Amino acid sequence: MSIFCPHCGREYDVTLFQYGRTIECACGRRVGREVKVRSLYRPQRPEELRFMVDVMLGRLARWLRVLGYDAAYQEGIEDADLVRLSLDEGRILLTRDRALPTEWWIDNYLLIDSTRPVEQLSQVVRRYGLPWRERLFTRCTVCNEPLDTLDRHQVLGRVPEKILEHASRFASCPVCNRVYWQGSHVDRMRRRLDEALKGREGQEGEREEEPEE
């Protein structure tokens, strides 16, 4: 089976266009399949959405995980693997690469506008109508795994003594064993999210809180 350039008629083997890939013909026209490649996995509810985040959006991936969403991120991943995994795993591809929609004809992507992570997060939440309060701080911001709830005695020796004196709720990542607790940083992040996701702008030059344990 072949794909033909709609401008000059040059013939290309169909295997060149896997996962919605396109190529630039010798005549200068972009060539690809006419129908955009669609993911087989179609969640019915916004809270079921999963994301694939490109290499320019690592902090956005961490913020999505703070909200409890499955946000896959791999440093140094090539575009071909990024697109393939997003389609194979039914993930929405989030990217800052403005050339990607031209080079890959897929339908499950969002082009991110801002360079500020919290504004990027606000764009994703608005675009997909994501519920964001219900599952805050339930996923590891490093490994992307759902957290296990722990009792106080289960974190003895794993957190500083001063944390045990003030915190009562703990969780741990089953992969990296990182321990999370409800500290002052969590309160700051809640306030930051309330401001950003209600559409209010932060103060000029305000430092954005980085997701942490």
C-alpha positions in Angstrom: 0.0 0.0 0.0 1.3 3.5 -0.8 0.6 7.1 0.1 0.8 9.7 -2.7 1.7 13.3 -2.4 -1.4 15.3 -3.1 0.7 18.0 -4.9 3.2 16.2 -7.1 2.0 12.5 -6.9 5.2 11.1 -5.6 4.7 7.7 -4.0 5.7 6.7 -0.5 5.5 3.4 1.3 2.7 3.4 3.9 5.1 2.1 6.7 6.7 5.5 6.8 3.5 7.0 8.3 3.1 4.9 11.4 1.5 6.6 14.4 0.4 9.5 12.3 3.9 10.5 11.2 4.2 12.8 8.2 7.1 13.6 5.9 8.0 16.5 3.8 7.9 15.6 0.1 10.6 16.7 -2.3 8.1 19.2 -3.7 7.8 20.9 -0.3 4.3 19.5 0.6 3.7 17.7 3.9 2.5 14.1 3.2 0.7 11.8 5.6 -2.5 9.8 6.0 -5.6 11.7 5.4 -7.3 10.5 8.5 -5.7 11.5 11.8 -4.6 8.6 14.0 -6.8 8.0 17.0 -6.1 6.5 20.3 -8.0 3.2 21.0 -8.5 4.2 24.6 -11.3 6.7 25.1 -12.1 7.5 28.7 -15.7 8.6 29.3 -15.0 10.9 32.3 -12.5 13.7 32.8 -11.1 12.1 36.0 -10.1 9.1 33.9 -7.9 11.1 31.6 -4.2 10.2 31.4 -1.4 12.4 30.0 1.9 12.1 28.2 4.1 15.2 28.8 6.9 16.2 26.5 10.5 17.0 27.6 9.8 20.8 27.9 7.0 20.3 30.4 8.5 18.4 33.4 7.1 20.8 36.0 3.7 20.6 34.5 3.8 16.8 34.8 4.6 17.2 38.6 1.7 19.6 39.0 -0.7 17.2 37.3 0.5 14.5 39.6 -0.2 16.9 42.6 -3.8 17.0 41.3 -3.9 13.2 41.3 -3.6 12.7 37.5 -1.5 10.0 35.7 1.1 12.2 33.9 3.9 10.2 32.2 7.1 12.0 31.6 10.5 10.8 30.3 13.6 12.9 30.1 15.2 12.9 26.6 12.4 10.9 24.9 12.3 11.3 21.1 9.1 12.6 19.5 8.5 9.3 17.7 8.4 7.4 21.1 6.4 10.2 22.7 3.7 10.0 20.1 3.7 6.2 20.0 3.4 5.8 23.7 0.6 8.5 23.9 -1.4 6.5 21.3 -0.6 3.0 22.7 -1.4 4.0 26.3 -4.4 6.2 25.5 -2.8 9.4 26.8 -3.3 13.0 25.8 -0.1 14.4 24.6 0.8 17.8 26.1 3.5 19.6 24.2 5.1 23.0 23.7 6.5 21.9 20.3 4.5 23.9 17.7 5.9 21.8 14.9 4.5 18.5 16.3 0.9 18.9 15.0 2.4 19.3 11.5 4.8 16.5 11.7 2.4 14.1 13.4 -1.2 13.9 12.4 -2.8 12.7 15.7 -5.9 13.9 17.4 -5.0 13.4 21.1 -2.7 16.4 21.8 -2.9 19.8 23.4 -0.5 22.6 22.5 0.5 24.4 25.7 0.7 28.2 25.4 2.4 29.5 28.5 6.0 29.0 29.8 4.8 29.2 33.4 3.9 25.8 34.9 0.9 26.9 36.9 -0.6 28.7 33.9 0.1 25.6 31.9 -1.8 23.6 34.5 -4.7 26.0 34.4 -4.9 25.6 30.6 -5.1 21.8 30.9 -7.7 21.9 33.7 -9.9 24.3 31.7 -9.5 22.5 28.4 -10.6 19.1 29.7 -12.8 20.2 32.6 -10.6 18.3 35.1 -11.9 17.9 38.7 -8.9 18.9 40.8 -9.8 19.1 44.4 -10.9 15.5 45.0 -7.6 13.7 44.6 -5.0 16.3 45.6 -1.7 14.8 46.9 -2.6 11.2 46.2 0.1 10.5 43.6 3.9 10.5 43.8 5.2 13.6 42.1 8.4 11.8 41.2 7.3 8.3 40.1 3.7 9.0 39.1 2.5 6.1 41.2 -0.7 6.3 43.5 0.4 6.7 47.1 -0.3 4.3 49.9 -1.7 5.8 53.1 0.4 5.1 56.2 -0.1 5.3 59.9 2.1 7.3 62.1 4.0 4.3 63.5 4.8 3.1 59.9 6.9 6.1 59.2 9.1 5.9 62.3 12.7 6.3 61.3 11.6 7.5 57.8 10.9 11.1 58.6 12.5 13.7 61.0 11.3 13.6 64.6 10.0 17.2 64.3 7.7 16.1 61.5 6.3 13.4 63.7 5.5 16.0 66.3 3.4 18.1 64.0 2.0 15.9 61.2 -0.6 13.3 61.6 -1.3 12.1 58.0 1.3 10.3 55.9 1.6 8.6 52.6 4.3 6.7 50.7 5.2 5.9 47.1 5.3 2.1 46.6 8.1 2.5 44.0 10.6 5.0 45.4 9.4 4.8 49.1 9.4 8.6 49.3 7.2 9.7 52.3 4.7 12.6 52.0 3.0 14.5 54.8 0.7 17.4 55.3 3.1 20.3 56.1 3.1 24.0 55.6 4.2 23.5 52.0 1.0 21.7 51.3 -1.0 24.7 52.5 1.0 27.0 50.3 0.4 24.8 47.3 -3.4 24.6 48.0 -3.5 28.4 48.1 -1.5 28.6 44.8 -3.9 26.1 43.1 -6.9 28.0 44.4 -5.6 31.2 42.9 -4.5 29.7 39.6 -7.4 27.4 38.9 -10.0 30.0 39.8 -8.6 32.1 37.0 -7.0 34.7 39.3 -3.5 35.9 38.4 -0.7 35.6 40.9 1.3 38.6 42.0 3.8 39.9 39.5 7.1 38.2 40.1 5.6 35.8 42.7 7.7 32.6 43.1 5.7 29.5 42.2 5.8 26.7 44.7 7.5 23.6 43.4 5.7 20.3 44.1 7.5 18.5 46.9 7.0 15.8 49.5 
